Amino acid sequence: MKILVTGANGQLGTEMRNILEKECPGVTLYTDIAELDLTDAKAVGLYVVKNEITHIVNCAAYTAVDKAEEDKALCAAVNVDAVKNIANAADSVGAKVIHISTDYVFDGTAHRPYRESDKVNPVSQYGTTKRAGETALIALAPDSIIIRTSWLYSPYGKNFVKTMIALGKERSELKVVSDQIGTPTYAADLALAIYKILMSHQWVEGIYHYSNEGACSWYDFTKAIHRIVGIVDCDVKPIPTEDYPTAATRPYYSILDKSLIRATYGVETPHWEESLQKCIEILTTNKE
Ligand SMILES: NC(=O)c1ccc[n+]([C@@H]2O[C@H](COP(=O)([O-])OP(=O)(O)OC[C@H]3O[C@@H](n4cnc5c(N)ncnc54)[C@H](OP(=O)(O)O)[C@@H]3O)[C@@H](O)[C@H]2O)c1
């Protein structure tokens, strides 16, 4: 087994490295854009052949949801063309791909958690390109596994948890959207689920949903972050989406049904508040 983790400096990529280096050191190569630009088809093909890669975990993506509305070409290059390059390279050597996608492939009009078979209808450039990445991968490397996740955070890189801790310490008042409902996902939990799939010796291709358990709004999420960190001097106020205009439209509801991945791979989906506590413990210990 020779694993390639791409986007290895990102949130999920870093958590994959944390697990793989501890549990099975020496079997994985880690690349980010500096080592291997995934939009370079030839380079991706050569890398996979030369290093005799058997499994690719694609954690790379263009993830700046609002910027993507303007930066359309780069967003499509990373979220669609790069995925095609990975699929072609994998197909050429018979390697298997685990690719990460998003809850933003849905429009958010559902009234129950989204299943893998539910109709997609992305409402942003980011969501549209992530969906196009899914369909390209399924067409070119149909034995791939795609995992859609939501509201990812970790001690690494930029994310909502770190932003809300910083703002909570700086400001006496904060207005946060309370009518978009989803589930925060600790990247370490998702990385552990991916690790279990890799080590399961069972490969069931297809799309899966993975997030933490439970549901909240961005406002609830912020309140929980501040409570766990011990921020008491910042008054967090709920506001509707219309009072916080952003370049990209976001789904109002994006809770994912995780039953398929649990039934197929026996992975755990801890409650989001339990995982948030763990991440904040690491953040406050490391002062990252
Ligand atoms: N973050 C979320 O809230 C969220 C929610 C749902 C789904 N997801 C999905 O989950 C996955 C992991 O997200 P994440 O938050 O860990 O992402 P991230 O922290 O933004 O990391 C993505 C990594 O990919 C790298 N990358 C960008 N273009 C590349 C290229 N051409 N070649 C190679 N690497 C490239 C980035 O490098 P640079 O930083 O230099 O660009 C970055 O290190 C993605 O597929 C994302 O779409 C994320």
The ligand as a MOL file (V3000), in Angstrom:
LIG
                    3D

  0  0  0     0  0            999 V3000
M  V30 BEGIN CTAB
M  V30 COUNTS 48 52 0 0 0
M  V30 BEGIN ATOM
M  V30 1 N -13.5310 23.9670 4.8970 0
M  V30 2 C -14.8190 23.6300 4.9420 0
M  V30 3 O -15.6280 24.2190 5.6850 0
M  V30 4 C -15.3340 22.5000 4.0840 0
M  V30 5 C -16.6970 22.1780 4.1350 0
M  V30 6 C -17.1520 21.1230 3.3490 0
M  V30 7 C -16.2800 20.4350 2.5340 0
M  V30 8 N -14.9640 20.7780 2.4890 0 CHG=1
M  V30 9 C -14.0650 20.0360 1.6060 0
M  V30 10 O -13.1590 19.3170 2.4220 0
M  V30 11 C -11.8990 19.2050 1.7620 0
M  V30 12 C -10.7960 19.6680 2.6810 0
M  V30 13 O -11.0420 21.0310 3.0140 0
M  V30 14 P -10.0180 21.8680 3.9210 0
M  V30 15 O -10.8250 22.8240 4.7170 0
M  V30 16 O -9.0520 20.9510 4.5880 0 CHG=-1
M  V30 17 O -9.2800 22.6750 2.7810 0
M  V30 18 P -8.0520 23.6970 2.9330 0
M  V30 19 O -7.6550 23.8140 4.3670 0
M  V30 20 O -8.4010 24.9030 2.1490 0
M  V30 21 O -6.8740 22.9000 2.2080 0
M  V30 22 C -6.8640 22.6850 0.8250 0
M  V30 23 C -5.4210 22.5630 0.4130 0
M  V30 24 O -5.3790 22.3350 -1.0160 0
M  V30 25 C -4.3100 23.0950 -1.5120 0
M  V30 26 N -4.4120 23.3380 -2.9450 0
M  V30 27 C -5.0860 24.3270 -3.5740 0
M  V30 28 N -4.8830 24.2750 -4.8990 0
M  V30 29 C -4.0510 23.2340 -5.1250 0
M  V30 30 C -3.4500 22.6800 -6.2950 0
M  V30 31 N -3.6470 23.2200 -7.5050 0
M  V30 32 N -2.6290 21.6180 -6.1550 0
M  V30 33 C -2.3940 21.0910 -4.9460 0
M  V30 34 N -2.9380 21.5540 -3.7940 0
M  V30 35 C -3.7490 22.6310 -3.8840 0
M  V30 36 C -4.3820 24.3730 -0.7190 0
M  V30 37 O -3.2140 25.1220 -0.8520 0
M  V30 38 P -3.3200 26.7380 -0.7190 0
M  V30 39 O -3.7820 26.9960 0.6750 0
M  V30 40 O -1.9310 27.1730 -1.0010 0
M  V30 41 O -4.3280 27.1670 -1.7520 0
M  V30 42 C -4.6060 23.8330 0.6880 0
M  V30 43 O -3.3940 23.5200 1.3420 0
M  V30 44 C -12.0370 19.9830 0.4610 0
M  V30 45 O -12.3580 19.1090 -0.5820 0
M  V30 46 C -13.2090 20.9030 0.7140 0
M  V30 47 O -13.8840 21.2550 -0.4860 0
M  V30 48 C -14.4660 21.7930 3.2520 0
M  V30 END ATOM
M  V30 BEGIN BOND
M  V30 1 1 1 2
M  V30 2 2 2 3
M  V30 3 1 2 4
M  V30 4 1 4 5
M  V30 5 2 4 48
M  V30 6 2 5 6
M  V30 7 1 6 7
M  V30 8 2 7 8
M  V30 9 1 8 9
M  V30 10 1 8 48
M  V30 11 1 9 10
M  V30 12 1 9 46
M  V30 13 1 10 11
M  V30 14 1 11 12
M  V30 15 1 11 44
M  V30 16 1 12 13
M  V30 17 1 13 14
M  V30 18 2 14 15
M  V30 19 1 14 16
M  V30 20 1 14 17
M  V30 21 1 17 18
M  V30 22 2 18 19
M  V30 23 1 18 20
M  V30 24 1 18 21
M  V30 25 1 21 22
M  V30 26 1 22 23
M  V30 27 1 23 24
M  V30 28 1 23 42
M  V30 29 1 24 25
M  V30 30 1 25 26
M  V30 31 1 25 36
M  V30 32 1 26 27
M  V30 33 1 26 35
M  V30 34 2 27 28
M  V30 35 1 28 29
M  V30 36 1 29 30
M  V30 37 2 29 35
M  V30 38 1 30 31
M  V30 39 2 30 32
M  V30 40 1 32 33
M  V30 41 2 33 34
M  V30 42 1 34 35
M  V30 43 1 36 37
M  V30 44 1 36 42
M  V30 45 1 37 38
M  V30 46 2 38 39
M  V30 47 1 38 40
M  V30 48 1 38 41
M  V30 49 1 42 43
M  V30 50 1 44 45
M  V30 51 1 44 46
M  V30 52 1 46 47
M  V30 END BOND
M  V30 END CTAB
M  END
